[in-house]
Amino acid sequence: MKLPFIEPYRIKTVEEIKFSTREERSRWIEEKHFNLFNLESDKVIIDLLTDSGTGAMSDKQWAEMMLGDESYAGSRSFQKLQNTIEKLTGFPYLIPTHQGRAAENVLFSVMVKEGNIIPGNTHFDTTKGHIEFRKAHAVDCTIDEAFEVDREHPFKGNIDLKKLENLYQKHGKENIPLTLITVTCNSSGGQPVSIENIRAVKKLSDQYGIPVFFDAARFAENAYFIKQREEEFRDQSIKAIVKEMFSYADGMTMSSKKDGLVNIGGFLAMHDEKLYQEAGNFGIIYEGYLTYGGLAGRDLGALAQGLDEATEYDYLHARISQVEYLGEKLRSFGIPIQYPIGGHAVFVDALQFYPQLSREDFPAQTLGIELYKEAGVRGVEIGTLLADRDPETRKNRYPKLELLRLAIPRRTYTQNHLDYIATALKNVYDRRDEIKSGYEIEWEAPILRHFTVKLKKK
């Protein structure tokens, strides 16, 4: 009999979970205007709002916290991080930041101007926010298969080359400062991008003189899927695959709170010394000196160690197998999810879950609220609320996918927790016909509204 996979770690420290009743949760979410972001953490039993900064660090990472060099400039911890990143990615120039959106802010302050076009594969919400804040346009060039949740495709994060070339021909390099590939592609369901596609995007972009950058928050998970699904790389190590991936990029932004296995941090890395010098000025203005970038030395050291751990096969196999376990459990209950299952989360298709609701009812948010009331499980809407309004017409944008994301923190929950989540969602699914209407907006911010929106029942 084949042995089942086990997590490649032992639990040394635990954190208490506080339990609550359905009546309490129903009252709490109403008091918070039906916005799951507004809930205090002690009112949540299992927190799947995000996998960003919510995981557990290893003993070696905690050791790095004690070894941190807190020098303002030129600390040993920065050198350790720079050496690790250059070894993994090949990028010699590094600007640390306090998190991923800060890296986007620094990069876009140099590269993105009003009226620019930024192609990519379903840009992340803050990425699109930074682009639109500068009165530029994020254009989604993801392959059409990504939006068919039941369709089997190994690399639903891939960019459609015809869509991309049409943009290049129409707008030219004078209006397209960069193309951004998100690995894995979060907003389309945590879906990977193949190296075959990355190579093709780079070759096409070079023909038009347009640089290629990665939003690399989950680059290690992307490399794992490449090893599993792309025959050329089946026998290669994760670190070798990572080096190959980044060889086709001119630079990267990184939220280290994902595949860096830390609770805070990010960075911007690149080949171009001139771009580094220009971006470095904004880094100093926004984040701090070039060798700390808004982080303590101990955080830099923990990140260096985390990047090394995250690019090991055993860790990734256990991490992605855990997500897969939850997804397959939901499928066995007949619950519709984006398939194949993504690397960091299971994405439930709210349009199939609640076909009786209109898009104006915010069905994914409705589902998230019902799951919270049922079991204290907090997910996040990846749908119409997150898609925000068109910055010019101010009309709601309705994305092709309306998903509830259940993001699994790294090295944090056990199989029993996953069984609890699956059972709770099945209970919600069994009474799905009882839901006749959703929610409407009471108040919203002019950009990135989903973080702070206030809703009321219809």
Order of alpha helices (4+ residues) and beta strands (2+ residues): alpha-beta-alpha-alpha-beta-alpha-beta-alpha-beta-alpha-beta-alpha-beta-alpha-alpha-beta-beta-alpha-alpha-alpha-beta-alpha-alpha-beta-beta-alpha-beta-alpha-beta-beta
